[in-house]
Amino acid sequence: MKGFIRRQEERLAIRLLAWQYQRMNLPIPVMSELEAQAAKLVSDAHRIAGERGRNVMSIIKEMVAEIKNKT
C-alpha cells in the first residue's frame, strides 16, 4: 500500500506528464499509462534523491522535462 505522500507525488507527476504531452502537441496516453509512467518517475526520483541527497520534487520536474528532449 502506498503512503499519502507517495500518492500525492504520483498525482503531481501525472499532471506534469499530461501538461508536457499537451505542450508538445502529442496525444495524452490513457490514464493507466500515465499512472505507470508517473509511478516509475516517482520511484526513480526517490532512488536518485537517496543517492544524491536532493529534493524528490525537483528531480521529478527535471525528469518530466527530459521526456520532452527525448521525443
C-alpha positions in Angstrom: 0.0 0.0 0.0 1.3 3.4 -1.0 1.6 6.2 1.6 -0.2 9.5 1.3 3.0 11.5 0.3 3.8 8.9 -2.4 0.3 9.1 -3.9 0.5 12.9 -3.9 3.9 12.8 -5.7 2.4 10.4 -8.3 -0.6 12.6 -8.8 1.6 15.6 -9.4 3.8 13.6 -11.8 0.6 12.6 -13.7 -0.4 16.3 -14.1 3.2 17.2 -15.1 3.3 14.4 -17.7 -0.1 15.4 -19.1 0.9 19.0 -19.3 4.2 18.1 -21.1 2.3 16.0 -23.6 -0.1 18.9 -24.3 2.8 21.3 -24.6 4.4 19.0 -27.2 1.1 18.6 -29.1 1.2 14.9 -28.5 -1.8 12.8 -27.7 -2.1 12.2 -23.9 -1.9 8.5 -23.1 -4.7 6.7 -21.4 -4.8 7.1 -17.6 -3.4 3.7 -16.9 -0.3 4.5 -19.0 0.1 7.9 -17.3 -0.2 6.3 -13.9 2.5 3.7 -14.8 4.8 6.5 -16.1 4.2 8.6 -13.0 4.9 5.6 -10.7 8.2 4.9 -12.5 9.2 8.6 -12.4 8.5 8.9 -8.7 10.3 5.7 -7.9 13.3 6.8 -9.9 13.2 10.2 -8.3 13.3 8.7 -4.8 16.2 6.5 -5.8 18.1 9.5 -7.3 17.3 11.6 -4.2 18.7 8.9 -2.0 21.9 8.7 -4.0 22.5 12.4 -4.4 20.6 13.8 -1.4 18.4 16.1 -3.5 14.7 17.1 -3.3 12.4 14.5 -4.8 10.0 17.1 -6.4 12.8 18.9 -8.2 14.0 15.6 -9.6 10.5 14.7 -10.8 10.2 18.0 -12.6 13.6 17.6 -14.2 12.7 14.0 -15.3 9.4 15.2 -16.9 11.3 17.9 -18.7 13.7 15.3 -20.1 10.8 13.5 -21.7 10.4 16.5 -24.0 14.0 16.2 -25.1 13.7 12.5 -25.9 10.7 12.9 -28.2 
